[in-house]
Amino acid sequence: MKYLISISYDGSKFYGFQRLKSYETIQKKIEEALSIINGNKVEIKGAGRTDRGVHALDQKATFSLDINIDRTHLKLALNNLLAPYIYITNVRNVKEDFHPRFNVLKKEYIYKINLGKFNPLLFNYTFEPNYKLDIKKMKKCAKIFKGVHNFKNFTSGERNNYECIIYDIKFKKVKEILEIKFIGKSFYRYMVRNLVGAMLDVSNNKASLEDIKKALEQPEIKKQFKTAIPNGLYLYKIEYGSESK
């Protein structure tokens, strides 16, 4: 039987999502827990990878088990083994041909910036700049990113295709925390952090709005912008179609 789980985790305690032999990762911890429950080795497939220090409220992963266990008891058993920095929020059954990455309809990320005084308790969970942000400029920059573009200048690593769509970028202030939400079909490696970094460069007059436009319109000409730290990034939501049985 194939399962789809929703996962939240504190990324500051792990070396990212992807399994690494010599380091503690989210994938490794979940596979170890599932292997104990199943009595045999279990491997999971994630909806995407998050880097070291990046958090999640709704990461997704699929796997199959040899044993027959209902979703309620599976969730309970997993959380008993994964506490306290990983928590399974939901367990569902899915069709055998369902893929957690290829079947994604929409992803949402949130980047959090502390606009108030420096708080060491927030360091692992927000970006805390030591300068004032020009949020109006950042919003103008965000408008440029919306739509279908070639994001080569805002992506790390080599790929065959750098084109993707951003449906919307929303700004929201919760007390002293600025939340920037990115809504799109897919996001490439470091892409959200690079988009935030570019906004910060525009805010600090290190880049102009025209520089941002050129970086999108002329991806073959390499442009370098700031990469925001991982601490403030959260995988907020992943949406699928009718994947459940």
C-alpha positions in Angstrom: 0.0 0.0 0.0 1.3 3.4 -1.0 1.2 6.4 1.5 1.6 10.1 1.2 2.7 11.9 4.3 2.7 15.6 5.1 5.8 16.7 7.1 6.8 19.7 9.2 10.3 20.1 10.5 12.8 22.4 12.1 15.5 22.7 9.4 18.0 24.2 11.8 18.6 20.8 13.3 19.4 18.9 10.1 21.7 18.9 7.1 18.8 19.4 4.7 16.1 17.0 3.5 18.1 14.7 1.1 19.6 11.5 2.6 23.3 11.9 3.4 25.4 9.0 4.6 27.4 10.8 7.3 24.9 13.5 8.4 21.5 13.7 10.0 18.9 14.6 7.4 15.1 14.6 7.4 14.8 11.9 4.7 17.3 9.7 6.7 15.4 10.1 9.9 12.0 9.3 8.4 13.4 6.2 6.5 14.9 4.9 9.7 11.6 5.3 11.5 9.6 3.6 8.7 12.1 0.8 8.5 11.6 0.1 12.2 7.8 0.1 11.8 7.9 -2.0 8.6 10.5 -4.5 9.8 12.3 -4.0 6.5 14.1 -1.2 4.8 11.9 1.6 3.5 12.9 4.4 1.1 10.8 7.6 0.6 10.4 9.9 -2.3 10.1 13.6 -1.4 8.2 16.3 -3.3 11.5 18.3 -3.4 14.6 19.0 -1.5 15.1 21.7 1.1 18.7 22.8 2.0 20.4 22.8 5.3 18.6 25.3 7.6 15.4 25.5 5.6 12.2 24.7 7.4 8.9 23.1 6.3 5.3 23.2 7.4 4.0 21.0 4.5 6.7 18.9 2.9 5.4 15.8 1.2 6.8 12.3 0.6 5.5 8.9 -0.5 6.5 5.3 0.3 5.1 1.8 0.4 5.1 -0.7 3.3 5.1 -4.5 3.5 2.8 -4.5 6.6 -0.9 -3.6 6.8 -1.2 -0.6 9.2 -4.0 2.0 9.2 -3.1 5.7 8.8 -4.0 6.7 12.3 -1.6 4.2 13.9 1.1 4.8 11.3 1.0 8.6 12.1 1.2 7.9 15.8 4.1 5.4 15.5 6.0 7.8 13.2 5.7 10.8 15.5 6.8 8.7 18.5 10.0 7.9 16.7 10.6 11.3 15.0 10.0 13.7 17.9 10.8 16.5 18.6 12.1 18.2 15.4 10.0 16.3 12.8 6.3 15.9 12.9 4.0 14.1 10.5 0.8 16.2 10.2 -1.2 13.9 7.9 -1.1 10.4 6.3 -3.1 9.5 3.2 -3.3 6.6 0.8 -2.5 7.3 -2.8 -2.6 5.5 -6.2 0.4 3.4 -7.1 1.3 5.7 -10.0 1.2 8.9 -7.9 4.5 10.8 -7.8 5.1 13.4 -5.1 7.1 15.7 -7.3 5.6 15.3 -10.8 2.0 15.5 -9.6 2.4 18.9 -7.9 -0.1 21.5 -8.9 1.2 24.4 -6.8 3.9 25.1 -4.2 4.1 27.9 -1.7 7.2 29.2 0.1 7.4 31.8 2.8 10.5 33.9 3.6 10.5 35.6 7.0 12.4 38.7 7.9 12.6 40.2 11.4 12.1 44.0 11.0 12.3 44.5 14.8 15.3 44.4 17.2 17.8 41.6 16.9 16.5 38.6 18.8 18.9 35.6 19.2 15.9 33.3 19.7 14.7 34.1 16.2 18.1 33.7 14.5 17.5 30.2 13.3 14.0 31.0 12.0 14.2 34.5 10.4 16.6 36.7 8.5 17.6 39.6 10.8 19.1 42.4 8.8 21.1 45.1 10.5 19.7 47.8 8.2 16.3 49.2 7.3 14.5 47.7 4.3 12.7 49.7 1.6 9.7 47.4 1.3 8.1 49.5 -1.5 11.2 48.9 -3.7 11.0 45.2 -2.8 7.4 45.0 -3.8 8.2 46.6 -7.2 10.9 44.0 -7.7 8.5 41.2 -6.8 6.1 42.4 -9.5 8.9 41.9 -12.1 9.3 38.2 -11.1 5.6 37.3 -11.5 4.7 35.3 -14.6 6.6 33.0 -16.8 10.4 33.7 -17.0 13.7 32.1 -17.6 15.2 32.2 -14.0 18.7 31.0 -14.9 20.2 34.1 -13.2 18.3 33.2 -10.0 19.0 29.5 -9.8 22.0 27.5 -8.6 23.4 24.6 -10.6 23.0 23.5 -14.2 19.7 22.3 -15.7 18.2 21.8 -19.1 15.4 24.2 -18.5 15.2 27.3 -16.3 11.8 28.4 -17.3 8.9 28.3 -14.7 6.0 30.4 -13.6 5.4 32.4 -10.5 1.7 33.0 -9.9 2.0 35.5 -7.2 4.3 37.1 -4.5 2.5 38.5 -1.5 3.8 40.6 1.4 2.4 40.4 4.9 3.6 41.9 8.2 2.9 39.9 11.3 3.9 42.1 14.3 7.6 42.7 13.5 8.0 39.9 11.1 7.7 40.5 7.3 6.5 37.4 5.5 7.0 37.2 1.7 5.0 34.4 0.1 6.0 32.9 -3.2 3.3 30.9 -5.1 4.3 28.9 -8.2 4.2 25.6 -10.1 7.8 24.7 -9.2 11.0 26.4 -7.8 14.6 25.4 -8.6 17.6 25.2 -6.3 18.2 28.3 -4.3 15.6 30.1 -6.4 13.5 31.6 -3.6 16.5 32.6 -1.6 18.0 34.3 -4.8 14.8 36.1 -5.5 14.7 37.4 -1.9 18.3 38.3 -2.2 17.7 40.3 -5.4 14.9 42.2 -3.6 17.3 43.0 -0.8 19.9 44.2 -3.3 17.2 46.5 -4.8 16.3 47.7 -1.4 19.9 48.5 -0.6 20.5 50.2 -4.0 23.0 47.5 -5.0 20.8 46.7 -8.0 18.2 48.5 -9.9 14.8 47.3 -11.2 16.3 47.6 -14.7 19.1 45.2 -13.6 16.4 42.7 -12.5 14.5 43.0 -15.8 17.7 42.4 -17.8 18.6 39.4 -15.7 15.3 37.8 -16.7 15.3 39.0 -20.3 18.9 38.1 -21.0 19.6 34.9 -19.0 22.7 34.1 -21.2 24.4 37.1 -19.6 25.4 36.1 -16.1 24.2 38.4 -13.3 25.0 38.0 -9.6 22.7 39.0 -6.8 22.6 38.3 -3.1 21.5 34.9 -1.9 19.4 35.2 1.2 20.3 33.0 4.2 18.3 29.7 4.6 17.2 30.5 8.1 14.1 32.5 7.0 12.8 30.1 4.4 9.8 27.8 4.9 8.2 25.3 2.5 4.7 26.4 3.4 2.3 24.3 1.2 2.2 21.8 -1.6 -1.0 21.2 -3.5 -2.0 18.2 -5.6 -5.1 17.2 -7.6 -7.2 14.1 -6.9 -4.4 11.8 -5.8 -6.2 9.9 -3.1 -7.9 6.6 -3.5 
